[in-house]
Amino acid sequence: MMFKLVSLLTLFAFFISCDSGNVLHVPLSDEEASLPYYSEEEEIISHTAYTLSYSEEHEQALWVAYTLTSEQASSDMERTDDYREDPAVENGSASLSDYSGSGYDRGHLAPAGDMEWDHTAMSESFFLSNMSPQLAGFNRYIWKDLEADIRDAAKTNGKIHIVTGPVFGDAYPILDTIGENNVSVPSHYYKVVLDYTQPTIKAIGFILANESSDQPLSSFAKSVDEVEQETGIDFFHMLPDSIEDSIESTINLDDWFGYLFE
């Protein structure tokens, strides 16, 4: 009884204000804040810095989720470039031979640049479960630019939660398959970002085609609700409904300090 009373008092203590008015700001762990909803049938794999849902059908992750702090985003470490199969995948991940000679980059989902705060985290970012076949003109330019802006968002906001992956579905047929494992080549990719800190709780999403582009990142910006509709994934589902409904239905680039995602 005492535990329940303390829990209730703790919960009520977190009634604080945010931009959309007085809402219940429930404290969440990094895992609770970042992980999408998933079913018992999904193959969920956790590494040092990120968690993913692996698709045997597509031989890559459907989503990769992680938290990035300002301190982590400001770290500096050389890339390990130790691309390899992920031993945690039950039936085996994609292999190096799948990508060899395919014409596609081994494109990071959770980028190596976000893992420079820890050697193990950096090395594990090169598991092929965290890779997806990306065209060089996409992976090395606009996708890389988005990754860099998300790091800047972490530096500016203190802590953010990120989910990223390929977009699959009837509206997004795959471009090709590569290798003996028939790794799917996605036509599009997404990222969603949550800042669950005061004073401005906010979220933003992006969907980009797997192709080179000279368009500004802002042209690919979506609300989280829109990304959920396209991917079928329920992001940030542990947020209180009042906050989730507010921040996932709208998008305001000015909330991201004006200069990010331009």
N, C-alpha and C positions, 0 to 999 in steps of 0.2 A: 504494500500500500504506500509506504514511504517513497519507494522508487517511482511509482506512478505519479505521486504528488510532485516530486522533484522534476520529473520529466515534463509534466504539464506546466509547471512554473517556468522551466527553461524555455519551453516552446512559446509561452506568452511573452517572455522577455524579448523575443525577437520580432515583435511588432514594431517595425520601423518604416520610414517613409522612403519611397523612390519616386521617379519622375511621373509615373502613372497614378500616384496617389498613395494612400495608406494601404499597404498589402502585407501579408505575412511572409517575411523573409526567413525561410527555414534554413538553418545551417546544413550544408551538405558536404560530405567528403568529396575529394577529387574524383574518386571512382563513381560516386553517385551522380555527380554533376556532369561527367563526360560520357558515360556509357549510354548508348541507345538501348531501347527495349529489345530484348532478344528472347527467343523461345528455347526450350530444353533441347530441341532437335539441332540447334545450331552448334557448330564446332567453335567454341570460344577458347582462344589461346592468349595467355598473358605473359608478357616479357617484362623486363626491368622498367621500361618507360612507357609502354603502350599495350593496349589490348586490341585483339582483332577477332572478327568473325570470318572463318575461312570457308570458301566455296570450293568444293571438290569439282563441281561442274565447270567452273571457270578457272580453276587453279590459281586463285588469288583471293585476297580479302574482299569481302563485301563492304566492310568498314574497318577503319583503324581509328581508335580513340585514345586520346592522351591529354594531359594537362601540361601547360608550359608557363613557367614563372618568369618574371623579369630577370632574375638572377641567372636562370638557366639559359634564357635567350641571349644574354650578354656574354656567355662563356665562349671560349675559343679553343678549338682542338682540331688537329689534322684528321681528315677523313681516313677511315681504316680500309675502305674499298674491298672488304673481305666478303664479297657476294657468295652466298652458299645456300643450300637447301635448309629449310627449317625443320629440325629434328622433332619439334613438338607437334607437327601436323600428322594426324593419325595415319593417313594413307599416303603420306609423302607429298611434299609441296612440288611446285614447278622446279625444274632443274636448270643449270647453267646451259646445257645443250639445247634446251627449248629456245633460248634467246639467241644463241650463237648463229650468226648469219641470217637472222630473221629480218633485219632492217629496222628493228625497233630497239629503243633504249630500254634498259631495266629501270623504269621510272619509279622513284620512291613515292609511297603514299604518305607515311609519316617521314618527313625529310631528315636526312642526316644532319642538316644544319640546325635542327631543333634538338639534337642529341649531343651537342658538343660539351655538355656539362659532366659527362660520365663516360669512361671508356667502354664499359659493358653496354650501356645504352646505345652508344655510337655503333659498336660492332653489331649489335642485334638489329639495328635498323637496316642492315644489309642482308637479312634473311630474305629469301625469295618470296616468302609469304607476304612481305611488305612491298613487293614490286608488282608493277603492271606494265604491259607493253605500251610504250608511248613513243610517238614520233619525235625525232630529235628537235624539230622546229617548235614543238609544244613543250617538251620536257625541259629544254635548256633555256627557254626564254619566258613565255608568259606564265607557265606553271611555276618556274623558279621565281619570277617576280612576285607572284601571289604568296609563295612560301616566305619570301623576305618581308613582305608587308605584314604577314601574320606574326612573324618574330618581332617586328617593330610594335605591333599591337600589344604583344605580351610585355615588352619593355615599358610601354607607356601606361598600360592598365594594371600592371602588377602581376596578374594571373589570368589566364584564359584557358578555356576548354575547347578542344578541336576534335572534329570527326571528319574523316576524309575517305574517299574511295571512288570506285567506278560506278557509272550509272548503267544498269542493265534493265531490260524490259522491252515490251512490244514496241514502244515508241523510240527505243534506242537500240536497234539491232547492232550486233557486234560487227566490226569491220573485217575480221579475219580470225583465224586461229593459227598458232605457231607451235612448232616442236612436236615431239612424240606424245607429249601430255595434252596436246590441244589446248594450250593456254589461250583464252579469249582475249581479243584485242578490243577494248571498249571504244565506243564512239565518243563518249563524254565522261567527265569526272566532276566530282563535287567536293566542296569543303563547307562546313558550317562551323561557326565560331561563337562561343558564349563567353561573355564577361559577367560573372555572377558576383560582382563586388559593387558596393556603394561608391559614389552617389548615383551613378547611371548604369543600371543593369541593362544589358543590351545583347543582341545577337544579330548575326548576319550570315548569309549563305551565298554560295557561288556555284554555277554550273558552267563548265567550259568544254568546248569541243576539242577532241584529240587532234589538233591541227595548229599550225602556226597562226599567229594573229598579231596585228599591230593596234588592235582596239584597246582602249583603256580598261583597266580591271573593273571600273565602276559599271561598264556596260554589261558585265556578266553577273552583277550583284542580284541576289534574290532574297526574298524573305525565307526564313527557315520553313514556314508552312509550304512554300512553293517547292523547296527542295524535298521536303517529305512527300509531297504529292508525286513528284517525278521518280523518287527512289523507292517509295513504299517503306521507308525506315522512320521510326518514331524517335526523334532526337530529343535529348534533354527532358525526358519524360518524368524525371523525379522532381522537377521544379514544381512549386505550388501552382495550381491551375491558374490563379489570377495573374501570376507573373508569366507563366508559359504562354497563355493566350495573348497577352499584351505584346511581348517581345518577339514572338514567332510570327505574328501576323503582319508586322510592319517592318520597314527598313528605313534607316536614316543615316546616310553616310556621314553627316555632320557629327553624329555621336562618336564617330571614330576619329575625332580631332581634325577632321577636314582634309588632312593631307594623305591619309591612308587610303589604299584601294582606288586611287585615281586612274 
